[in-house]
């Protein structure tokens, strides 16, 4: 079942937009590890993915794109940080919040928009299981809106109406990670 998902997403991306060979990932350019992620093997993704019908390989590929599966990853107004502790991450996030800046939290890089919209505490969203659960739920909302295709993947990161080109690059990067996870990439 995983191979058809990869092929399906490849066909959608390639048929929807021409992707140049020189297109670079939006956020990261590191290679995907050949072994399964320790976080994925601990079951962080399986429960939420099953609950909302999201392919777990896709969710892991998005998390890898977003944070390299690092639980304390923080992005504040476009600048990435890799705090060494949860406490350090919370300090950075509280400062950003106090300054009214946009920020992304944790493994799935959940945006501050969602915290404000649902009144979620930083401590909750920084918890790895809660972060993955919320991130997968957000992805499920995009899949429900757009279908299981590049538009849903792109919209997880950037609303298509705001910047479709950025969304396309993001979806292409996630697709490369997904392909590598499935053994089809270099």
PyMOL commands that set and color helices and strands:
alter all, ss='L'
color gray80, all
select helices_A, chain A and resi 2-16+38-41+44-52+56-67+86-98+112-118+122-126+128-146+150-157+164-181
alter helices_A, ss='H'
color red, helices_A
select strands_A, chain A and resi 73-76+79-82+103-105+110-111
alter strands_A, ss='S'
color yellow, strands_A
deselect
rebuild
show_as cartoon
